[in-house]
Every structure is written in structure tokens, then in C-alpha cells.
């Protein structure tokens, strides 16, 4: 990951996806990581990315509540109208897995609970960044 060319403004979903692609680079990933940054109300992203390593297990209800508390605190510190951008990176192919969907769904739920705005969650695998919009997260029924 590189922050040399951190975006100065993010107004659209396409700009966010391009920013994640630039920040993640073309290389693959050794582990499962969650990345987050905050975009202020005037569309300026804070030039700081938080990294949560060893993020293999999607957040359960308890973890979602903890994340919601953190997001509320961050929203107060960054001001009204700020929004949160997340990306899950992992090794392997670019097919979206149940864990990818569960991570995205958990992040959307935590943001809803916190009452904060969430950008479209993204997934990065070797050479590919793709959006995981909420309307595409239906988990398949268990066998």
C-alpha cells in the first residue's frame, strides 16, 4: 500500500474506487486486513489510513457494537457530515466469498448503529479492487 498520492477530494463512488486502487497497488496480500479512512463533509479524505490486521473472522454482533461505538467517537472528532470508507484486502482469487459479504454487511450494520455515513465497502485481491454494495450482499442459504 502507498499513500504517496493520497486523493485530495472524493465526490463519487468511482473516485473512491480509483483511490482504493491507487492506495492498494497491484500486488497481492499476505493476510486478511481491514482498511479505513474518513472523508470529511467537504469531500476531503483525511490523509490517514487505519489498518486492522488479522481480520479473518467477520464481525459478530458484539464486534459490530464495538465498532459502532468507535465510529461514533470518530464522527464526533471529525465533525458532522463525515463519512467512513472501508476496504477488505485478502489473498486469493477475486471471486467474492461469504466472508467478504459478511465483513461488508457487518461494516454497514455498525455504521447504521452508529448513525454515521458509510461509503460503499470495497474488496481488494491481487490486482483487483471491486465494490461490495449493500444491495449485493445477500448471503446464500446454508447447505
Secondary structure, DSSP 4 states (H G I P E B T S, - for coil): ---TT--S---SHHHHHHHHHHHH-SS--SS-EEEEEEE-TTSPBPS--EEE----SPP-HHHHHHHHHHHHHHHHHH-TT-EEEEEEE-SS-SSPPHHHHHHHHHHHHHHHHHT-EEPPEEEEETTEEEEE-GGG-PPPPP-
